[in-house]
Amino acid sequence: MFAAISGLAIAAVVVLASAHGLRQAISYSLQSSRLDIRMLGLTIRRVSFSNIDKVEVVSFKFLPIGPSFRRDLFISLKWCAYRERVVAIRTRTGLIKRIIVSPGEPEAFASMLTRASARAGAGG
């Protein structure tokens, strides 16, 4: 009995440490003409502002049950840590047109990204 409880406690610590580590490992940077997504300091994805079609803040509940499930976001590139609210980006081109990111302040990040993509779409 003690071994089972100890095992569950260790598993919980590992899961929580992994989630916290992901928050530190993934970062996002708005450059002059693009969004850079970095993991451990290396750029793993670049999204041009002119390629962004839509930006929205959504709840990070991707379980395929219940009314909050978003079928359109289920198949997406998820460059995110485990946060309650994330930013969903829809691109104009690409095989997978949805990207999910999890900045510390999703509303402020989405607002800046929306303004930047609007400027890029207007030609400057």
N, CA, C and O atoms as a GROMACS GRO file, in nm:
protein
  496
    1MET      N    1   0.082  -0.120   0.000
    1MET     CA    2   0.000   0.000   0.000
    1MET      C    3   0.087   0.126   0.000
    1MET      O    4   0.063   0.220  -0.076
    2PHE      N    5   0.190   0.127   0.088
    2PHE     CA    6   0.279   0.242   0.094
    2PHE      C    7   0.354   0.262  -0.037
    2PHE      O    8   0.375   0.374  -0.081
    3ALA      N    9   0.393   0.151  -0.100
    3ALA     CA   10   0.466   0.158  -0.227
    3ALA      C   11   0.379   0.218  -0.336
    3ALA      O   12   0.427   0.296  -0.418
    4ALA      N   13   0.251   0.184  -0.338
    4ALA     CA   14   0.159   0.238  -0.439
    4ALA      C   15   0.140   0.388  -0.420
    4ALA      O   16   0.141   0.463  -0.518
    5ILE      N   17   0.123   0.431  -0.297
    5ILE     CA   18   0.105   0.574  -0.269
    5ILE      C   19   0.234   0.650  -0.301
    5ILE      O   20   0.228   0.760  -0.357
    6SER      N   21   0.348   0.593  -0.267
    6SER     CA   22   0.476   0.656  -0.299
    6SER      C   23   0.495   0.667  -0.450
    6SER      O   24   0.541   0.770  -0.500
    7GLY      N   25   0.458   0.563  -0.523
    7GLY     CA   26   0.469   0.564  -0.668
    7GLY      C   27   0.382   0.671  -0.730
    7GLY      O   28   0.425   0.740  -0.823
    8LEU      N   29   0.259   0.686  -0.680
    8LEU     CA   30   0.169   0.791  -0.730
    8LEU      C   31   0.222   0.930  -0.699
    8LEU      O   32   0.212   1.020  -0.782
    9ALA      N   33   0.279   0.947  -0.581
    9ALA     CA   34   0.336   1.077  -0.544
    9ALA      C   35   0.454   1.112  -0.633
    9ALA      O   36   0.467   1.226  -0.678
   10ILE      N   37   0.539   1.015  -0.660
   10ILE     CA   38   0.654   1.039  -0.747
   10ILE      C   39   0.608   1.072  -0.888
   10ILE      O   40   0.663   1.162  -0.952
   11ALA      N   41   0.508   1.001  -0.937
   11ALA     CA   42   0.454   1.027  -1.072
   11ALA      C   43   0.397   1.168  -1.079
   11ALA      O   44   0.416   1.237  -1.179
   12ALA      N   45   0.326   1.211  -0.976
   12ALA     CA   46   0.270   1.346  -0.974
   12ALA      C   47   0.380   1.451  -0.977
   12ALA      O   48   0.367   1.552  -1.048
   13VAL      N   49   0.486   1.430  -0.904
   13VAL     CA   50   0.598   1.525  -0.902
   13VAL      C   51   0.663   1.532  -1.041
   13VAL      O   52   0.696   1.641  -1.088
   14VAL      N   53   0.680   1.419  -1.106
   14VAL     CA   54   0.741   1.416  -1.239
   14VAL      C   55   0.654   1.490  -1.340
   14VAL      O   56   0.706   1.567  -1.421
   15VAL      N   57   0.523   1.469  -1.336
   15VAL     CA   58   0.432   1.536  -1.428
   15VAL      C   59   0.434   1.686  -1.405
   15VAL      O   60   0.442   1.763  -1.501
   16LEU      N   61   0.427   1.729  -1.280
   16LEU     CA   62   0.428   1.873  -1.250
   16LEU      C   63   0.561   1.937  -1.289
   16LEU      O   64   0.563   2.049  -1.341
   17ALA      N   65   0.671   1.869  -1.264
   17ALA     CA   66   0.802   1.922  -1.301
   17ALA      C   67   0.814   1.933  -1.453
   17ALA      O   68   0.872   2.029  -1.503
   18SER      N   69   0.762   1.835  -1.525
   18SER     CA   70   0.765   1.840  -1.671
   18SER      C   71   0.684   1.957  -1.725
   18SER      O   72   0.729   2.027  -1.815
   19ALA      N   73   0.566   1.978  -1.670
   19ALA     CA   74   0.481   2.090  -1.714
   19ALA      C   75   0.550   2.223  -1.687
   19ALA      O   76   0.549   2.312  -1.771
   20HIS      N   77   0.611   2.236  -1.570
   20HIS     CA   78   0.682   2.360  -1.538
   20HIS      C   79   0.804   2.377  -1.628
   20HIS      O   80   0.834   2.488  -1.672
   21GLY      N   81   0.874   2.269  -1.655
   21GLY     CA   82   0.990   2.274  -1.743
   21GLY      C   83   0.954   2.316  -1.884
   21GLY      O   84   1.029   2.389  -1.948
   22LEU      N   85   0.838   2.269  -1.934
   22LEU     CA   86   0.793   2.310  -2.067
   22LEU      C   87   0.769   2.460  -2.073
   22LEU      O   88   0.800   2.525  -2.173
   23ARG      N   89   0.714   2.515  -1.966
   23ARG     CA   90   0.690   2.660  -1.964
   23ARG      C   91   0.820   2.738  -1.976
   23ARG      O   92   0.822   2.847  -2.034
   24GLN      N   93   0.927   2.684  -1.922
   24GLN     CA   94   1.056   2.752  -1.929
   24GLN      C   95   1.129   2.721  -2.059
   24GLN      O   96   1.210   2.802  -2.105
   25ALA      N   97   1.103   2.605  -2.120
   25ALA     CA   98   1.176   2.561  -2.238
   25ALA      C   99   1.126   2.626  -2.366
   25ALA      O  100   1.204   2.647  -2.459
   26ILE      N  101   0.998   2.659  -2.374
   26ILE     CA  102   0.939   2.716  -2.495
   26ILE      C  103   0.921   2.866  -2.476
   26ILE      O  104   0.866   2.910  -2.375
   27SER      N  105   0.968   2.944  -2.574
   27SER     CA  106   0.949   3.089  -2.568
   27SER      C  107   0.906   3.141  -2.704
   27SER      O  108   0.924   3.075  -2.807
   28TYR      N  109   0.848   3.260  -2.703
   28TYR     CA  110   0.794   3.320  -2.824
   28TYR      C  111   0.848   3.462  -2.835
   28TYR      O  112   0.858   3.534  -2.735
   29SER      N  113   0.883   3.502  -2.957
   29SER     CA  114   0.941   3.633  -2.978
   29SER      C  115   0.880   3.696  -3.102
   29SER      O  116   0.880   3.636  -3.209
   30LEU      N  117   0.828   3.818  -3.086
   30LEU     CA  118   0.776   3.892  -3.201
   30LEU      C  119   0.889   3.974  -3.260
   30LEU      O  120   0.939   4.067  -3.197
   31GLN      N  121   0.931   3.939  -3.381
   31GLN     CA  122   1.036   4.011  -3.452
   31GLN      C  123   0.970   4.119  -3.539
   31GLN      O  124   0.850   4.143  -3.526
   32SER      N  125   1.046   4.182  -3.626
   32SER     CA  126   0.991   4.290  -3.708
   32SER      C  127   0.887   4.241  -3.810
   32SER      O  128   0.794   4.314  -3.843
   33SER      N  129   0.902   4.118  -3.859
   33SER     CA  130   0.809   4.070  -3.961
   33SER      C  131   0.757   3.929  -3.935
   33SER      O  132   0.690   3.871  -4.020
   34ARG      N  133   0.788   3.873  -3.817
   34ARG     CA  134   0.749   3.734  -3.793
   34ARG      C  135   0.743   3.702  -3.643
   34ARG      O  136   0.795   3.775  -3.559
   35LEU      N  137   0.679   3.590  -3.615
   35LEU     CA  138   0.677   3.530  -3.482
   35LEU      C  139   0.779   3.417  -3.482
   35LEU      O  140   0.775   3.330  -3.569
   36ASP      N  141   0.871   3.418  -3.387
   36ASP     CA  142   0.967   3.310  -3.371
   36ASP      C  143   0.924   3.226  -3.251
   36ASP      O  144   0.896   3.279  -3.144
   37ILE      N  145   0.920   3.094  -3.271
   37ILE     CA  146   0.892   3.001  -3.163
   37ILE      C  147   1.022   2.928  -3.134
   37ILE      O  148   1.081   2.866  -3.222
   38ARG      N  149   1.066   2.936  -3.008
   38ARG     CA  150   1.195   2.878  -2.970
   38ARG      C  151   1.176   2.770  -2.863
   38ARG      O  152   1.091   2.780  -2.775
   39MET      N  153   1.259   2.669  -2.874
   39MET     CA  154   1.265   2.566  -2.770
   39MET      C  155   1.410   2.555  -2.727
   39MET      O  156   1.498   2.527  -2.809
   40LEU      N  157   1.434   2.576  -2.600
   40LEU     CA  158   1.568   2.573  -2.542
   40LEU      C  159   1.662   2.668  -2.617
   40LEU      O  160   1.780   2.639  -2.636
   41GLY      N  161   1.608   2.782  -2.659
   41GLY     CA  162   1.688   2.885  -2.725
   41GLY      C  163   1.704   2.870  -2.875
   41GLY      O  164   1.755   2.961  -2.940
   42LEU      N  165   1.663   2.756  -2.931
   42LEU     CA  166   1.675   2.733  -3.074
   42LEU      C  167   1.542   2.761  -3.143
   42LEU      O  168   1.437   2.716  -3.097
   43THR      N  169   1.546   2.835  -3.254
   43THR     CA  170   1.423   2.865  -3.327
   43THR      C  171   1.376   2.738  -3.398
   43THR      O  172   1.448   2.680  -3.479
   44ILE      N  173   1.253   2.695  -3.365
   44ILE     CA  174   1.199   2.573  -3.423
   44ILE      C  175   1.089   2.602  -3.525
   44ILE      O  176   1.053   2.516  -3.605
   45ARG      N  177   1.035   2.723  -3.520
   45ARG     CA  178   0.929   2.759  -3.615
   45ARG      C  179   0.926   2.910  -3.630
   45ARG      O  180   0.940   2.984  -3.532
   46ARG      N  181   0.908   2.956  -3.753
   46ARG     CA  182   0.889   3.098  -3.782
   46ARG      C  183   0.758   3.113  -3.857
   46ARG      O  184   0.727   3.037  -3.948
   47VAL      N  185   0.680   3.212  -3.815
   47VAL     CA  186   0.552   3.240  -3.881
   47VAL      C  187   0.553   3.386  -3.922
   47VAL      O  188   0.557   3.475  -3.837
   48SER      N  189   0.549   3.410  -4.051
   48SER     CA  190   0.546   3.546  -4.103
   48SER      C  191   0.414   3.612  -4.065
   48SER      O  192   0.308   3.550  -4.073
   49PHE      N  193   0.420   3.738  -4.024
   49PHE     CA  194   0.297   3.810  -3.989
   49PHE      C  195   0.200   3.814  -4.107
   49PHE      O  196   0.079   3.807  -4.088
   50SER      N  197   0.253   3.824  -4.229
   50SER     CA  198   0.166   3.830  -4.347
   50SER      C  199   0.097   3.697  -4.374
   50SER      O  200   0.002   3.692  -4.452
   51ASN      N  201   0.143   3.588  -4.313
   51ASN     CA  202   0.081   3.457  -4.330
   51ASN      C  203  -0.024   3.427  -4.223
   51ASN      O  204  -0.090   3.323  -4.228
   52ILE      N  205  -0.041   3.516  -4.126
   52ILE     CA  206  -0.137   3.494  -4.019
   52ILE      C  207  -0.275   3.542  -4.062
   52ILE      O  208  -0.293   3.658  -4.101
   53ASP      N  209  -0.371   3.452  -4.056
   53ASP     CA  210  -0.508   3.482  -4.096
   53ASP      C  211  -0.595   3.523  -3.978
   53ASP      O  212  -0.676   3.615  -3.988
   54LYS      N  213  -0.577   3.455  -3.863
   54LYS     CA  214  -0.661   3.482  -3.746
   54LYS      C  215  -0.586   3.446  -3.619
   54LYS      O  216  -0.509   3.350  -3.616
   55VAL      N  217  -0.610   3.524  -3.513
   55VAL     CA  218  -0.550   3.500  -3.382
   55VAL      C  219  -0.662   3.506  -3.279
   55VAL      O  220  -0.743   3.599  -3.280
   56GLU      N  221  -0.667   3.408  -3.190
   56GLU     CA  222  -0.768   3.410  -3.084
   56GLU      C  223  -0.716   3.341  -2.958
   56GLU      O  224  -0.633   3.251  -2.965
   57VAL      N  225  -0.767   3.384  -2.844
   57VAL     CA  226  -0.735   3.322  -2.716
   57VAL      C  227  -0.844   3.219  -2.688
   57VAL      O  228  -0.963   3.250  -2.693
   58VAL      N  229  -0.802   3.096  -2.658
   58VAL     CA  230  -0.897   2.988  -2.636
   58VAL      C  231  -0.860   2.912  -2.509
   58VAL      O  232  -0.748   2.921  -2.459
   59SER      N  233  -0.956   2.838  -2.459
   59SER     CA  234  -0.934   2.752  -2.344
   59SER      C  235  -0.860   2.627  -2.392
   59SER      O  236  -0.890   2.575  -2.499
   60PHE      N  237  -0.764   2.579  -2.314
   60PHE     CA  238  -0.684   2.463  -2.353
   60PHE      C  239  -0.752   2.336  -2.305
   60PHE      O  240  -0.702   2.268  -2.215
   61LYS      N  241  -0.865   2.305  -2.366
   61LYS     CA  242  -0.939   2.182  -2.333
   61LYS      C  243  -0.962   2.108  -2.464
   61LYS      O  244  -1.056   2.139  -2.538
   62PHE      N  245  -0.877   2.012  -2.491
   62PHE     CA  246  -0.885   1.942  -2.618
   62PHE      C  247  -0.938   1.800  -2.604
   62PHE      O  248  -0.918   1.717  -2.692
   63LEU      N  249  -1.006   1.772  -2.494
   63LEU     CA  250  -1.066   1.641  -2.480
   63LEU      C  251  -1.187   1.634  -2.574
   63LEU      O  252  -1.269   1.726  -2.577
   64PRO      N  253  -1.198   1.526  -2.652
   64PRO     CA  254  -1.306   1.519  -2.751
   64PRO      C  255  -1.443   1.488  -2.692
   64PRO      O  256  -1.521   1.415  -2.752
   65ILE      N  257  -1.470   1.543  -2.576
   65ILE     CA  258  -1.603   1.530  -2.516
   65ILE      C  259  -1.643   1.666  -2.460
   65ILE      O  260  -1.558   1.746  -2.423
   66GLY      N  261  -1.768   1.690  -2.456
   66GLY     CA  262  -1.818   1.814  -2.397
   66GLY      C  263  -1.832   1.927  -2.497
   66GLY      O  264  -1.781   1.918  -2.609
   67PRO      N  265  -1.900   2.033  -2.456
   67PRO     CA  266  -1.929   2.144  -2.547
   67PRO      C  267  -1.810   2.234  -2.578
   67PRO      O  268  -1.815   2.309  -2.675
   68SER      N  269  -1.702   2.227  -2.498
   68SER     CA  270  -1.588   2.315  -2.522
   68SER      C  271  -1.489   2.258  -2.624
   68SER      O  272  -1.392   2.326  -2.659
   69PHE      N  273  -1.512   2.136  -2.673
   69PHE     CA  274  -1.420   2.075  -2.769
   69PHE      C  275  -1.424   2.149  -2.902
   69PHE      O  276  -1.531   2.174  -2.957
   70ARG      N  277  -1.306   2.182  -2.952
   70ARG     CA  278  -1.293   2.252  -3.081
   70ARG      C  279  -1.230   2.157  -3.182
   70ARG      O  280  -1.108   2.135  -3.179
   71ARG      N  281  -1.310   2.102  -3.269
   71ARG     CA  282  -1.260   2.008  -3.370
   71ARG      C  283  -1.154   2.073  -3.459
   71ARG      O  284  -1.058   2.007  -3.500
   72ASP      N  285  -1.171   2.203  -3.490
   72ASP     CA  286  -1.076   2.272  -3.577
   72ASP      C  287  -0.938   2.290  -3.512
   72ASP      O  288  -0.839   2.307  -3.583
   73LEU      N  289  -0.930   2.286  -3.379
   73LEU     CA  290  -0.801   2.301  -3.311
   73LEU      C  291  -0.739   2.168  -3.270
   73LEU      O  292  -0.625   2.164  -3.223
   74PHE      N  293  -0.814   2.059  -3.286
   74PHE     CA  294  -0.763   1.929  -3.243
   74PHE      C  295  -0.638   1.891  -3.322
   74PHE      O  296  -0.540   1.842  -3.265
   75ILE      N  297  -0.642   1.912  -3.453
   75ILE     CA  298  -0.524   1.886  -3.536
   75ILE      C  299  -0.454   2.019  -3.557
   75ILE      O  300  -0.494   2.100  -3.640
   76SER      N  301  -0.348   2.039  -3.480
   76SER     CA  302  -0.273   2.164  -3.486
   76SER      C  303  -0.132   2.139  -3.435
   76SER      O  304  -0.105   2.038  -3.370
   77LEU      N  305  -0.042   2.233  -3.466
   77LEU     CA  306   0.092   2.227  -3.410
   77LEU      C  307   0.086   2.292  -3.273
   77LEU      O  308   0.061   2.412  -3.262
   78LYS      N  309   0.109   2.215  -3.170
   78LYS     CA  310   0.095   2.264  -3.033
   78LYS      C  311   0.234   2.293  -2.975
   78LYS      O  312   0.297   2.204  -2.918
   79TRP      N  313   0.280   2.416  -2.990
   79TRP     CA  314   0.407   2.460  -2.932
   79TRP      C  315   0.372   2.530  -2.801
   79TRP      O  316   0.387   2.652  -2.788
   80CYS      N  317   0.326   2.452  -2.705
   80CYS     CA  318   0.277   2.515  -2.583
   80CYS      C  319   0.304   2.430  -2.461
   80CYS      O  320   0.325   2.309  -2.469
   81ALA      N  321   0.302   2.497  -2.348
   81ALA     CA  322   0.307   2.431  -2.218
   81ALA      C  323   0.162   2.414  -2.171
   81ALA      O  324   0.068   2.451  -2.241
   82TYR      N  325   0.146   2.359  -2.057
   82TYR     CA  326   0.012   2.334  -2.005
   82TYR      C  327  -0.037   2.456  -1.929
   82TYR      O  328  -0.004   2.475  -1.812
   83ARG      N  329  -0.114   2.538  -1.997
   83ARG     CA  330  -0.177   2.655  -1.937
   83ARG      C  331  -0.326   2.648  -1.963
   83ARG      O  332  -0.371   2.579  -2.055
   84GLU      N  333  -0.402   2.719  -1.882
   84GLU     CA  334  -0.546   2.714  -1.896
   84GLU      C  335  -0.594   2.782  -2.024
   84GLU      O  336  -0.689   2.736  -2.088
   85ARG      N  337  -0.529   2.893  -2.061
   85ARG     CA  338  -0.567   2.966  -2.182
   85ARG      C  339  -0.445   2.976  -2.273
   85ARG      O  340  -0.333   3.002  -2.228
   86VAL      N  341  -0.468   2.955  -2.402
   86VAL     CA  342  -0.361   2.957  -2.501
   86VAL      C  343  -0.402   3.044  -2.619
   86VAL      O  344  -0.517   3.086  -2.629
   87VAL      N  345  -0.307   3.072  -2.708
   87VAL     CA  346  -0.334   3.152  -2.826
   87VAL      C  347  -0.335   3.058  -2.947
   87VAL      O  348  -0.238   2.986  -2.972
   88ALA      N  349  -0.447   3.060  -3.021
   88ALA     CA  350  -0.461   2.980  -3.142
   88ALA      C  351  -0.437   3.071  -3.262
   88ALA      O  352  -0.500   3.176  -3.275
   89ILE      N  353  -0.347   3.030  -3.349
   89ILE     CA  354  -0.312   3.108  -3.468
   89ILE      C  355  -0.351   3.026  -3.591
   89ILE      O  356  -0.314   2.909  -3.602
   90ARG      N  357  -0.425   3.088  -3.681
   90ARG     CA  358  -0.458   3.022  -3.808
   90ARG      C  359  -0.378   3.089  -3.918
   90ARG      O  360  -0.383   3.211  -3.934
   91THR      N  361  -0.303   3.009  -3.993
   91THR     CA  362  -0.220   3.064  -4.102
   91THR      C  363  -0.292   3.046  -4.236
   91THR      O  364  -0.383   2.964  -4.250
   92ARG      N  365  -0.249   3.125  -4.332
   92ARG     CA  366  -0.309   3.119  -4.465
   92ARG      C  367  -0.257   3.000  -4.546
   92ARG      O  368  -0.330   2.944  -4.628
   93THR      N  369  -0.131   2.963  -4.524
   93THR     CA  370  -0.070   2.855  -4.601
   93THR      C  371  -0.009   2.752  -4.508
   93THR      O  372   0.004   2.775  -4.388
   94GLY      N  373   0.028   2.638  -4.565
   94GLY     CA  374   0.093   2.533  -4.487
   94GLY      C  375   0.007   2.408  -4.480
   94GLY      O  376  -0.114   2.414  -4.496
   95LEU      N  377   0.071   2.295  -4.455
   95LEU     CA  378   0.000   2.169  -4.445
   95LEU      C  379  -0.095   2.169  -4.324
   95LEU      O  380  -0.212   2.134  -4.336
   96ILE      N  381  -0.043   2.209  -4.210
   96ILE     CA  382  -0.126   2.224  -4.089
   96ILE      C  383  -0.136   2.373  -4.062
   96ILE      O  384  -0.036   2.439  -4.034
   97LYS      N  385  -0.257   2.426  -4.071
   97LYS     CA  386  -0.276   2.571  -4.067
   97LYS      C  387  -0.303   2.626  -3.928
   97LYS      O  388  -0.320   2.747  -3.912
   98ARG      N  389  -0.308   2.541  -3.828
   98ARG     CA  390  -0.334   2.586  -3.692
   98ARG      C  391  -0.209   2.568  -3.607
   98ARG      O  392  -0.143   2.464  -3.612
   99ILE      N  393  -0.177   2.671  -3.528
   99ILE     CA  394  -0.064   2.666  -3.436
   99ILE      C  395  -0.114   2.712  -3.300
   99ILE      O  396  -0.184   2.813  -3.290
  100ILE      N  397  -0.080   2.639  -3.196
  100ILE     CA  398  -0.119   2.673  -3.059
  100ILE      C  399   0.008   2.711  -2.982
  100ILE      O  400   0.105   2.635  -2.980
  101VAL      N  401   0.007   2.828  -2.917
  101VAL     CA  402   0.118   2.872  -2.833
  101VAL      C  403   0.062   2.912  -2.696
  101VAL      O  404  -0.056   2.940  -2.683
  102SER      N  405   0.150   2.914  -2.596
  102SER     CA  406   0.102   2.943  -2.460
  102SER      C  407   0.190   3.048  -2.392
  102SER      O  408   0.266   3.015  -2.301
  103PRO      N  409   0.180   3.173  -2.434
  103PRO     CA  410   0.257   3.278  -2.366
  103PRO      C  411   0.203   3.302  -2.225
  103PRO      O  412   0.091   3.262  -2.193
  104GLY      N  413   0.282   3.366  -2.143
  104GLY     CA  414   0.242   3.393  -2.004
  104GLY      C  415   0.117   3.479  -1.995
  104GLY      O  416   0.034   3.458  -1.906
  105GLU      N  417   0.100   3.574  -2.085
  105GLU     CA  418  -0.017   3.662  -2.088
  105GLU      C  419  -0.083   3.649  -2.225
  105GLU      O  420  -0.054   3.728  -2.315
  106PRO      N  421  -0.172   3.550  -2.242
  106PRO     CA  422  -0.226   3.521  -2.374
  106PRO      C  423  -0.302   3.637  -2.438
  106PRO      O  424  -0.291   3.659  -2.559
  107GLU      N  425  -0.380   3.712  -2.360
  107GLU     CA  426  -0.459   3.821  -2.418
  107GLU      C  427  -0.369   3.931  -2.474
  107GLU      O  428  -0.393   3.980  -2.585
  108ALA      N  429  -0.267   3.971  -2.400
  108ALA     CA  430  -0.175   4.075  -2.446
  108ALA      C  431  -0.096   4.027  -2.567
  108ALA      O  432  -0.076   4.102  -2.662
  109PHE      N  433  -0.051   3.902  -2.565
  109PHE     CA  434   0.025   3.847  -2.676
  109PHE      C  435  -0.061   3.840  -2.802
  109PHE      O  436  -0.016   3.878  -2.910
  110ALA      N  437  -0.184   3.793  -2.788
  110ALA     CA  438  -0.276   3.784  -2.903
  110ALA      C  439  -0.304   3.922  -2.960
  110ALA      O  440  -0.312   3.938  -3.082
  111SER      N  441  -0.320   4.020  -2.875
  111SER     CA  442  -0.344   4.157  -2.920
  111SER      C  443  -0.225   4.211  -3.000
  111SER      O  444  -0.245   4.270  -3.106
  112MET      N  445  -0.104   4.191  -2.950
  112MET     CA  446   0.015   4.237  -3.022
  112MET      C  447   0.030   4.164  -3.155
  112MET      O  448   0.065   4.224  -3.257
  113LEU      N  449   0.004   4.034  -3.155
  113LEU     CA  450   0.016   3.954  -3.277
  113LEU      C  451  -0.089   3.994  -3.380
  113LEU      O  452  -0.061   3.999  -3.500
  114THR      N  453  -0.210   4.023  -3.335
  114THR     CA  454  -0.317   4.067  -3.425
  114THR      C  455  -0.280   4.200  -3.489
  114THR      O  456  -0.297   4.218  -3.610
  115ARG      N  457  -0.231   4.294  -3.409
  115ARG     CA  458  -0.190   4.425  -3.464
  115ARG      C  459  -0.076   4.410  -3.565
  115ARG      O  460  -0.079   4.472  -3.671
  116ALA      N  461   0.022   4.328  -3.532
  116ALA     CA  462   0.136   4.308  -3.621
  116ALA      C  463   0.094   4.243  -3.753
  116ALA      O  464   0.141   4.283  -3.860
  117SER      N  465   0.005   4.144  -3.746
  117SER     CA  466  -0.040   4.078  -3.869
  117SER      C  467  -0.129   4.171  -3.951
  117SER      O  468  -0.128   4.163  -4.074
  118ALA      N  469  -0.205   4.259  -3.886
  118ALA     CA  470  -0.288   4.355  -3.959
  118ALA      C  471  -0.198   4.454  -4.033
  118ALA      O  472  -0.225   4.488  -4.148
  119ARG      N  473  -0.093   4.501  -3.968
  119ARG     CA  474   0.002   4.593  -4.033
  119ARG      C  475   0.070   4.524  -4.153
  119ARG      O  476   0.087   4.585  -4.258
  120ALA      N  477   0.107   4.399  -4.136
  120ALA     CA  478   0.174   4.326  -4.245
  120ALA      C  479   0.078   4.304  -4.361
  120ALA      O  480   0.118   4.312  -4.477
  121GLY      N  481  -0.050   4.277  -4.329
  121GLY     CA  482  -0.149   4.257  -4.433
  121GLY      C  483  -0.183   4.385  -4.507
  121GLY      O  484  -0.224   4.381  -4.623
  122ALA      N  485  -0.165   4.500  -4.439
  122ALA     CA  486  -0.194   4.630  -4.502
  122ALA      C  487  -0.074   4.682  -4.581
  122ALA      O  488  -0.079   4.789  -4.641
  123GLY      N  489   0.035   4.604  -4.580
  123GLY     CA  490   0.151   4.642  -4.657
  123GLY      C  491   0.253   4.723  -4.581
  123GLY      O  492   0.334   4.794  -4.640
  124GLY      N  493   0.250   4.712  -4.450
  124GLY     CA  494   0.356   4.783  -4.381
  124GLY      C  495   0.321   4.827  -4.248
  124GLY      O  496   0.403   4.888  -4.179
   0.00000   0.00000   0.00000
